Amino acid sequence: MGREVVNIRSSDIVAFIGGSSGTLGELAIAYDEGKLIGVLTGTGGISDLVSGILAACQKKTGARVVYVDNPRRLVTELLKIYREEHSLR
């Protein structure tokens, strides 16, 4: 425990695939830190619940969340957003 904060804070992009309680904690950290977040949908676990969880939070943090059901497209989209927008913050 505790390594999640260091890992998330030192990352520019955070991607979620499936997951359970640990993933939920990492999502909360990434969202609160305003990270660029990628969610691979259709993989079960927390990943398929992210949009509902974040909607329930009703908190604006500056995080950008991308939902894609194809791993290659998810990485491509995240890198594009990072290069064009997110890295400028």
NORCORNOR-V481270 format. One record per residue. PSI is psi in radians with two decimals (NA if undefined). NEAR is the number of other ideal C-beta (glycine too) atoms within 10 Angstrom. D_FIRST is the distance of its C-alpha to the first C-alpha in whole Angstrom. Layout:
BEGIN
PSI;NEAR;D_FIRST, PSI;NEAR;D_FIRST
END
This chain:
BEGIN
2.54;6;0, -0.51;6;4, -0.40;8;6, -0.74;16;7, -0.81;13;9, -0.81;10;10, -0.81;13;11, -0.80;20;13, -0.50;11;15, 0.08;7;16, 2.51;15;17, -0.59;10;21, 2.41;18;21, 2.21;21;18, 2.45;18;19, 2.29;24;18, 1.96;17;20, -2.38;13;19, 2.88;20;16, -2.38;10;15, -0.66;9;12, -0.70;11;9, -0.67;18;12, -0.77;15;13, -0.74;16;10, -0.67;21;11, -0.79;26;15, -0.75;15;14, -0.86;17;13, -0.73;24;16, -0.81;21;18, -0.54;14;18, -0.06;16;18, 0.57;14;21, 2.85;22;20, 2.08;23;23, 2.29;23;21, 2.38;24;23, 2.08;25;23, 1.84;20;24, 2.77;16;26, 0.23;13;27, 0.04;15;24, -3.07;12;23, -2.64;15;20, -0.63;21;18, -0.64;21;21, -0.05;17;24, -0.09;16;23, -0.84;21;22, -0.70;13;25, -0.69;9;25, -0.84;13;22, -0.59;18;23, -0.68;8;26, -0.48;9;25, -0.58;12;23, 0.90;6;26, 2.26;9;25, 2.16;7;26, -0.11;13;24, -0.06;12;25, 2.57;18;23, 2.21;17;25, 2.26;17;25, 2.25;17;27, 2.10;17;27, 2.54;18;29, 0.11;11;29, 2.16;12;30, -0.77;13;28, -0.77;8;30, -0.64;12;31, -0.86;20;28, -0.75;15;27, -0.81;12;31, -0.76;15;30, -0.78;21;27, -0.68;13;29, -0.85;12;32, -0.74;16;30, -0.82;16;28, -0.67;10;31, -0.46;9;34, -1.05;11;32, -0.63;18;28, -0.25;11;28, -0.19;7;31, NA;8;29
END
